[in-house]
Structure formats: structure tokens, C-alpha cells
Amino acid sequence: MNNSKISELTIHTLCSMIQNCLNLSLKVIANQYNLNYYVVREIYRGHTWKHVSKNYDFSGRKEQNKFHKNKGDW
């Protein structure tokens, strides 16, 4: 039984956006699908939906830190 609230088709679309839309942050992508940023980040990192995300190349994307030491955002 699948208890996921996100369809596999949506995950494929998210992975495609993460791979190809480098100008969009993970947060913006998450907002477009009304998802929590951390859900999209875990897909990007391969911690969830690994059987889908392993088919995509995220190497062109650099993960953005939420806080920047040099800006004093702690």
C-alpha cells in the first residue's frame, strides 16, 4: 500500500525541474507544488524517492545553505 501524498509522476516532474531549472531554488520549486522545502531537499539529496531520483543528474546544482555565516543570519 502506498501512503505517499505525492504521486510518482509528481516526483519525476520535481526531479526534472531540480535537474534542469538551475535558476530556480529548491524553495521556489517546493512552493510551486505546495510542498515543504525539506521534502524537496530530501528528494534532491536522495534520502527519499531514491528509486526515482537516481535516474536524474543533479550535479549541476549547488545546494544553497539556508543560513550564511558571513551575513550573521544565525
FITORTI-962156 format. One record per residue: x, y, z of N, C-alpha, C in turn. Coordinates in steps of 0.2 Angstrom, whole numbers, padded with zeros to 4 digits, always signed. Each point is the difference from the previous one (the first is absolute). Layout:
XYZXYZXYZ;...
//
This chain:
+0004-0006+0000-0004+0006+0000+0004+0006+0000;-0001+0005-0004+0004+0006-0001-0004+0006+0004;+0004+0002+0006-0003+0005+0004+0003+0007-0002;+0003+0001-0005+0003+0006-0002-0006+0005-0003;+0001+0006+0002-0004+0006-0002+0002+0003-0007;+0006-0002-0002+0003+0002-0006+0000-0006-0005;-0003+0001-0006+0000-0005-0005+0007-0001-0003;+0002-0006-0003+0006-0001-0003+0001+0005-0006;-0005+0001-0004+0000+0005-0005+0002+0007+0002;-0002+0002+0006+0002+0006+0003+0007+0000+0001;+0002-0005+0003+0008-0001+0002+0004+0001-0006;-0002-0004-0006+0004+0001-0006+0000+0007-0002;-0006+0004+0000+0000+0007-0002+0005+0004+0005;-0001-0001+0006+0005+0003+0005+0007-0001-0002;+0002-0006-0001+0007-0002-0001+0002+0003-0007;-0004+0000-0005+0001+0004-0006+0002+0007+0001;-0004+0003+0004+0000+0007+0001+0007+0002+0004;+0001-0005+0005+0006+0001+0004+0007-0001-0004;-0001-0004-0005+0006-0001-0005+0001+0005-0005;-0006+0003-0003+0000+0004-0005-0001+0008+0001;-0003+0001+0005-0002+0007+0002+0005+0003+0005;+0006+0001-0002+0006+0001+0005-0001+0007+0003;-0004+0005-0004-0002+0006+0003-0005+0001+0005;-0004-0006+0001-0005+0000+0005+0003-0004+0007;-0001+0003+0005+0002-0003+0006-0004-0006+0002;+0002-0004+0005-0004-0006+0002-0006+0003+0003;+0000+0006+0004-0005+0003+0003-0006+0002-0005;+0002+0003-0005-0004+0002-0005-0004-0006-0003;+0004-0005-0002-0003-0006-0003-0005-0003+0005;+0002-0001+0006-0005-0002+0006-0006+0004+0000;+0001+0006+0000-0006+0005+0000-0005-0001-0006;+0003-0002-0006-0004-0001-0006-0005-0006+0001;+0003-0005+0004-0004-0006+0001-0004+0000+0007;+0001+0006+0003-0003+0000+0007+0003-0005+0005;+0006-0001-0001+0004-0005+0004+0004+0004+0005;+0002-0004+0005+0005+0003+0005+0007+0000-0003;+0004+0005+0001+0007+0000-0003+0004-0006+0002;-0001-0003+0006+0004-0005+0003-0002-0007-0004;-0006+0000-0002-0002-0006-0004+0004+0000-0007;+0000+0006-0003+0004+0000-0007+0007-0001+0001;+0003+0003+0006+0007-0001+0001+0002-0007+0001;-0005-0004+0004+0002-0007+0001+0000-0004-0006;-0005+0002-0005+0000-0003-0007+0007+0002-0003;+0002+0006+0000+0006+0002-0003+0006-0003+0002;+0000-0001+0007+0006-0004+0003+0000-0007-0001;-0006-0003-0002-0001-0007-0001-0002-0004+0006;-0002+0003+0005-0002-0003+0006-0007-0003+0000;-0004+0003-0005-0007-0003-0001-0001+0000-0007;-0004-0004-0002-0002-0002-0008+0006-0001-0004;+0005-0004+0004+0006-0001-0004+0000-0004-0006;-0006-0005+0000-0001-0004-0006-0001+0004-0006;-0003+0007+0001-0001+0004-0006+0005+0005-0001;+0003+0003+0006+0005+0005-0001+0006-0002-0003;+0002-0007+0001+0006-0002-0002+0001+0000-0008;-0006+0001-0003+0000+0000-0007+0002+0008-0003;+0001+0004+0004+0001+0007-0001+0007+0002+0002;+0003+0005-0004+0006+0003+0002+0000+0007+0003;+0001+0000+0006-0001+0006+0004+0007+0004+0001;+0005-0003-0004+0007+0003+0002+0001+0007-0002;-0004+0003-0005+0000+0007-0002-0002+0004+0005;-0004-0002+0005-0003+0004+0005+0004+0000+0007;+0001+0006+0002+0004+0001+0007-0006+0002+0005;+0000-0005+0005-0005+0002+0005+0002+0006+0004;-0006+0004+0001+0001+0006+0003-0001-0001+0008;+0005+0003+0004-0001+0000+0007-0005+0005+0002;-0004-0002+0005-0006+0004+0002+0003+0006+0004;+0006-0001+0004+0003+0005+0004+0007+0001-0003;+0002+0007+0000+0007+0001-0002+0004+0003+0006;+0005-0003+0002+0004+0002+0005+0003+0008-0001;+0002+0001-0006+0003+0007-0001-0006+0005+0000;-0006-0001+0000-0005+0005+0000-0003+0000+0007;+0002-0004+0005-0003+0001+0007-0007-0002+0000;-0002-0005-0004-0007-0002+0000-0001-0006+0005;+0004+0000+0005-0001-0006+0005-0006+0002+0004;
//
